[in-house]
Amino acid sequence: VLYLMHGIGGNENEWGMTDENSVIKRLMDNLTVKEEIEPFIIVTPNGKAGYKVDSKKSDYNAFYKFGLELRNELIPYIDEHYSTFKDRNHRAMAGLSMGGMQTINIGICECIDLFSSYGAFSAAPSSYAAFKVATVIDANPQYPINFFYNICGKEDRIAYSSHFDAARLLPKITENLKNEENFIWQERTGSHDFGIWYLGFYNFAKIFGGTN
């Protein structure tokens, strides 16, 4: 199961998986037919928690509370109602912009026991710095990272510097992530948009669901 997160201005529909014109559905169909991936379930939740949050911070703070719902409600619900492998090696988390932040801050730093593969696409400025991420990874050797994939547009003035600070140097500060083995950092010409995010999904889908 891939838990695929939206950005700060979006919701569960931002990835467009609402009709048969969906880019994500077409990518998944093509990759499956070509036998480049094994089929997997994609869950696109609303990443703003329903728990009571500080009203002065509006719903922005709800993005940081989402880990509670993810762990205690969403994953148990999906595992109960769908035919899933109920272990971290068969779960991944990925997202664009604020969803990329959630993948780093929540997926790795709060829920490393629940996921083994991660994809961050233009992770938002509130992403944790690499040192904190590495500290969590190193403190949990019993939960190895199968893969951490990152992509960001070189012209992205919103997320490039924050995503770089959160991820690019991780293989230099933790021995548990190695370039081209279980870690990829990609920079491509592009900005903070779906030109980068669809490419990120495509590349990550091949990693997570890959048949090789």
N, C-alpha and C positions, 0 to 999 in steps of 0.2 A: 504494500500500500504506500502510495506517495501522497503526503499531505502538502498541498500546493497553495501557498499563501498569496494574498493580494497586497496592494500598496495602500498608503494612508488615505487616499481619496476614494478607494474602491470598496468592493464587498465581495461576497461569494461568487458573483457573476463576472468579475473583472477579467478572468481568463477566457471568457466567452464560450464556456462549455454548455450553452443553452439550446443549441439547435444543430442541425446537420452541416451547417456552414462553418462550424468551429475549426479553427486552425489546429488546435490541440488534438481534436478528434482525428483530423486528417493525418497529422503527423503520427499519431499512435497507430492508426490503421495501416499506413504505409510501412512503418517500422516493423509491425507485426507480420504483415503479409510477406515482407522480404526476409523474415525470420532473423532480423537484427536484434530483436528483443523478445522476451517472454511477456505475454500480457500481464498487466498489473492494474490494480484499482487506483484511481485518482480521486482524492477527496479535496474539494475546494471550500473550506469553511469560511465563515465570517470571522476574521481574526481579531475583532473587537469583543472583548469579554463582556458577558452579561452580568458579571458580579458587580456589586456596588463599588464604585470608584469615586475618587475625589472630584466633586462637581466643578471645582475651580480649574481643574485641568481638562475639563470637558471629556470627550471620548478618546483623546490622545493617550491618556493614561491606561485606557482599556486594552491597548495593544500589549502593554507590559504584563497585564493580568491574565492574558490568554492562556499561559502555561497551565494555570489551574484547571481550566475547562478542558484543555487538551489531554492532560493526564487523567483527570478524574471522571470526565464525561464522554468526550468525543472518541478517544481510542477504545475505551471499553464498549461503547455503543457500536462502533464499526466492527469490532471483533466479534460481538455477539450476533449481529444481524447479517454479516457477509462472510463468505468463505475465505478466510484469511489465514496466513501463517502468523501465529501469535507470538512472535519473537522479534527482537530488535534488528536482526540480520535481514528481515524481510520488510522493514519499515524505513522510509526516507522522508525527509522534510526539505522543502525548497520554497523559494518565494522571490518576488520582485520588490525592490525598494524597501518599504517598511516590512514586507514579508521576508525579505532577505535579512533584515535586522532580526526579526523574530526567529529565523532559522539559526542565526548565530547566538543571540542572547538567550533564547528559550530552548531551541532544539539541542544545541550543544551544551550550553552552560547550565541549563536546568533539567534537561531531559535526555542526557547522554545515555541513560540506561534504557531508553525507549526506542532510540533510533541509531542506526549505524552509518547511514549515508546522508549527505547534506549538499544542497545546492543554493548558493547565494547569487542573485542576479541584481547588480547595482544596489548593494545593501545600503540602507538609509544612514544618515549621519549619526544617529543615536546607537549605532552598533558598538559593541564593546571593543576595546583596543586588543591587539593581538596578544599582548602579555597576559591579559586576563583569560582569554580563550585558551591559550597554551597552558596556563596554570590549571584550569579545569580538566583539560585533556590529560595532562601528566598526573593529576591526582586520581584518575580513574583508569588505570591500566587494564582493569578487568573488563572495560567497555571500549575495545579498540575501534578506531574510525576506519570503516571500510573505504569510504571516499568522501572527500570534501572538494567540491567543484565550485569555482568562482568565475564570473564573467562581468566585465564592466566596460562601458563605452569610454574611449579616451577623451571624448569631448563632453562627457557628463559633468556639468558643473555642480550638480546637486549631490552626487554620491561618490564620485571617483576618489576623492581624498579620504573620505571616511571608510570606504570599502577597502582601499589600499591599506590603511592603517589597521584595519581589523583582520586582514587575511594575508596580504602579500608576503609578509616576512615570517609567517608561521613555521615553515620548514626550517628556518634558521634558528628558531628559539625552542622548538620541541622536536625530539627525535621520533615522535610518534606520527609525524606527518612528513612524507618524502615526496618531492617534486616528481610528477609523472608516474608515481607508484600509487599513492592514495591521496594525492593532492594535485590540483590544477588551478593555476591563475591564468586567465585569458583576458587580454585587452584587445578590443576591436574598434575600428572606426565607427563612431555612433554616439548617440546622446542617451538621455534618460527616457527610453521609449521601447515599444514592443519589437523594434528591429533587433535590439539586443536581447530582449527577454524571450522571444520565440526561439532565437538561436540558443540561448541558455537552456531552455526547456529541452530542445532537441538533443543537444549534447548530453545533458544530464540524464534524459530518458535512456539513451544508449548505454550510459554507464550503469545506471541502476538496474535496468531490465536486460542488459546485454547478455547474449547467448554465448559469447566467446570467453 
